[in-house]
Structures are given as structure tokens and as C-alpha cells.
């Protein structure tokens, strides 16, 4: 198993009720698979929300394999007014 830290912002934080969580994942788990896991935990409340993913504080342009100790952030679009 690998351990990753997930940081949640804005709608993700609101829906999941936490700003950070630590997860144990199977080796070989990808960023897309982790996003699916987070969306499933949200029970449909993030279905229409586009998320940017950052791994170790760098936006990733495509799916990557996660490594032990990675920090993954799910960042929804910026809102304001």
C-alpha cells in the first residue's frame, strides 16, 4: 500500500466536510482513479464540478501514477464576484 495526503479546497472541502485526509491506496493507483474515489465519496455532489489536480504542489496536465508520500490537491474553479 502507498499513503497519499489529499488536500481539499472550496466545494470539495464543503462536500466532504474536511480539508485534508490521508488515504492508503494500492501501488499503481493513478491520479484519475483517486479523483474517481473522491467523487464517489461526494455521492454525486461534485459530478458537475471540473477539478484541477496538483501533485506535490504542481498542476498535472494528464493522469499520472501516484507514489508513496505524494500530496494531491483537488482544486475546483476559482469563484468570486
C-alpha positions as a printed Julia matrix, in Angstrom:
81×3 Matrix{Float64}:
   0.0    0.0     0.0
   1.03   3.59   -0.54
   0.0    6.57    1.57
  -1.07   9.86   -0.02
  -2.28  13.07    1.55
  -5.31  14.62   -0.14
  -5.96  18.34    0.25
  -9.47  19.59   -0.48
 -10.43  23.15   -1.38
 -13.68  25.1    -1.87
 -16.59  22.87   -2.98
 -14.59  19.67   -2.39
 -13.89  20.71    1.2
 -17.52  21.7     1.73
 -18.95  18.48    0.27
 -16.56  16.1     2.06
 -16.55  18.07    5.3
 -12.76  18.06    5.61
  -9.85  19.98    4.17
  -7.34  17.14    4.33
  -7.3   13.36    4.51
  -4.74  10.59    4.39
  -5.53   7.59    2.2
  -3.98   4.17    1.72
  -4.03   3.16   -1.93
  -2.87   0.2    -3.97
   0.51   0.67   -5.66
  -0.06   1.79   -9.25
  -3.11   3.93   -8.4
  -3.38   6.89  -10.76
  -4.5   10.46  -10.2
  -7.65   9.75  -12.24
  -8.5    6.75  -10.06
  -8.04   8.87   -6.94
 -10.29  11.56   -8.41
 -12.96   8.91   -9.05
 -12.64   7.74   -5.44
 -13.07  11.3    -4.13
 -16.05  11.91   -6.43
 -17.66   8.66   -5.19
 -17.24   9.83   -1.58
 -19.05  13.05   -2.57
 -22.1   10.97   -3.61
 -22.75  12.9    -6.81
 -22.35  16.39   -5.35
 -19.21  17.03   -7.42
 -20.47  15.5   -10.68
 -20.74  18.85  -12.49
 -17.61  20.37  -10.94
 -14.42  20.41  -13.01
 -11.42  19.75  -10.81
  -7.78  20.64  -11.4
  -5.34  18.24   -9.81
  -1.98  19.17   -8.35
   0.54  16.61   -7.15
   3.23  17.84   -4.8
   2.13  21.44   -5.46
   2.42  21.23   -9.26
  -0.55  21.07  -11.61
  -0.51  17.9   -13.67
  -1.65  18.09  -17.32
  -2.55  14.39  -17.55
  -3.09  11.28  -15.48
  -0.03  10.1   -13.54
   0.78   7.17  -11.27
   0.85   8.24   -7.63
   3.81   7.47   -5.39
   4.06   6.88   -1.64
   4.06  10.2     0.22
   2.53  12.28   -2.6
   0.36  15.24   -1.7
  -2.62  15.53   -4.04
  -4.8   18.63   -4.17
  -8.23  18.82   -5.79
  -8.9   22.4    -6.8
 -12.26  23.47   -8.24
 -12.6   26.55  -10.47
 -11.99  29.85   -8.76
 -15.18  31.63   -7.78
 -15.68  35.22   -6.91
 -17.59  38.3    -7.63
